[in-house]
Amino acid sequence: MTLNFKHVLGWVLVFVGLAVIFWDISTSYYCFTAKKEFPQVFVQPAAEKKDTSSSGVFDPQAMAGEIIQEQLGQLIPANTVSLLLNMSAWILFATFLIYAGARVVGLGAGFLKD
């Protein structure tokens, strides 16, 4: 019994493609169930609080701006925007990995047919 190089390469490609797909699905599961953090592609810098009371000048416009920023900070948590961007980036990457894994499996199946 002789081993055909195309059949061996076909099986290797099928297993590699399936491994990529299963790794991607398991990592996505752990990320979306909060057992693992999403990869940090987008990082939101820490906001610095400005001290306007030291100038001694009463500026109602600056005070109104600070009040609005505080209210928005209470409405939307600080890391929400970066978390949504990181989730979106992971979804795009996971979709690409599943597509690539499926193409590799298809290529391996093509080698097995011959």
Residue, then its C-alpha position, 0 to 999 in steps of 0.5 A: m500500500t503506497l501513500n499518495f502525497k495528495h491524500v496525506l496533504g489533503w488530510v493534513l489540510v482538513f485537520v488544520g482547517l477544522a482546528v482553526i475553526f474549532w479554536d475560533i469558536s471556543t475562543s469566541y465562546y469564552c470571550f462572550t461568556a466573560k470567562k476571557e477578555f476580548p483582545q485589546v485592539f482599541v484602548q481608551p486613554a484615562a481622562e484627566k480631571k482639570d482643576t478649575s477652582s484654582s484660577g479664582v475666576f467664575d466661569p459658568q460655561a466651564m462649569a456647565g461643561e463639567i456638569i454635562q461631562e459628569q452626567l454623561g460619565q454616569l450615563i455611559p460607563a468609561n470603557t463602553v466605547s472601547l469594549l464595543l470596538n474591541m468586540s466588533a474587531w473580534i467579530l470581524f477577525a473571527t469571521f475571517l478565521i472561520y472563512a479561512g478555515a473553511r477554505v482550507v478544509g475545502l482545499g484539503a477535500g479537493f485533494l482527497k477527491d483526486 
